[in-house]
Each structure stands twice: as C-alpha cells, then as structure tokens.
Amino acid sequence: MANAWKSLTALGHDAAEVVAIGSYRITERFDVALASVAVRRGQDKAFAAAAKKAGVPLPGASSYEAGKAFSAFWVTPEMWFVEADFAAHEDIVAHLKPAFGETASITEQTDAWVRFDVAGAGLVALFERLSNLDLATLPDGFASRTVMEHLGVYLIKRSANEVVLYGPRSSAQGLLHALEITAKSVI
C-alpha cells in the first residue's frame, strides 16, 4: 500500500494561501525551514566562530539579517531563529547541528509556526491597527516579538512594503482572518 500521508500547509491546504485585498498581498509560506539556535553557557566565542564558518548570521537585538543559505532574526539574548530554504534544508537541525556541535542548543521550529509575508503599499496603515509597533519609524531589518489579535507573533520589517509575520501554527486561521479583516478596513 502506498504512503497515504500528505503534507498540508498550516491552513490545511495542498498549496499556499494567497489573499489579495486592495494593494495588500498576504502569502502563506511553507517553503521555509526554521530552527531556534541558542548559545550554550560558556561557549560564546566558539559559537560565534561556528556561526561564521557555517554562514549563519547572528544579528543584534531586534534585528533580521539575510545570508546566502541561512537567514536569522534575534529572539532574545544569545538566541536566534534561523531560516533556510525548506527544499534544501527540510531537516534544518541536521544541517545546523554538525556546524555548531556542542556550542549550541538547536530545536526544530518549522511546524510550530505559520509564516505570512504581507506586501503592498501602505503597510503602516494596516499594522498600526494590528500591532503596538510603529512600523513607520522602524528601520528595514527590524525584528521583534509583538502581539496581534491576542497572539504572540514575530514581526520582521523587510522594507516599507514588505513585512514577515511568524505566528503560532495552531492559530494560523485566526491570524490570517485578522490580517484580512484589517486590510479590508483600511482599503
């Protein structure tokens, strides 16, 4: 008997959900692998050297940085979420663990989060209704945890016209609904 398992997105579909509302485009992303990487006690220097050798950026507080194979955003002191292309890094921990060895604690996060890329002109008007972060004053590359519709999310400002959100996978539909309703209210 053939394997009956089939991968689904966080929203329960075969393909990514894409919603266009006015100038806004909300895209569910399931093609990104995600892992948390934390420095182990006393391993700061060896950890930084391992990250540099592996090409894993270690951005400072409240920052995001893109690299060639890996990108990362700061989560808390001495901890980052590391992203990579899912097709090439489906088991992201298996790629990171040999590079960091005993200098880091690494945890798979891909299936714990839903990612939405929100693009379009006028994102400030959208996010001022969703978040306490003032998108207009934040620099490109800013990353922080915030709350949207009673959900803890990570917000990454890629540019004035592009924001990445990571929210709990179990609340994917609720987060998308909040984005849709708010977008409709500002167009």
Secondary structure, 3 states (H helix, E strand, C coil): CCCCCCCCCCCCCCCCCEEEECCEEEEEECCEEEEEEEECCCCHHHHHHHHHHHCCCCCCCCEEEECCCEEEEEEECCEEEEEEECCCCCCHHHHHHHHHHHHEEEEECHHHEEEEEEECCCHHHHHCCCCCCCHHHCCCCEEEEEEECCEEEEEEEEECCEEEEEEEHHHHHHHHHHHHHHHHHHC
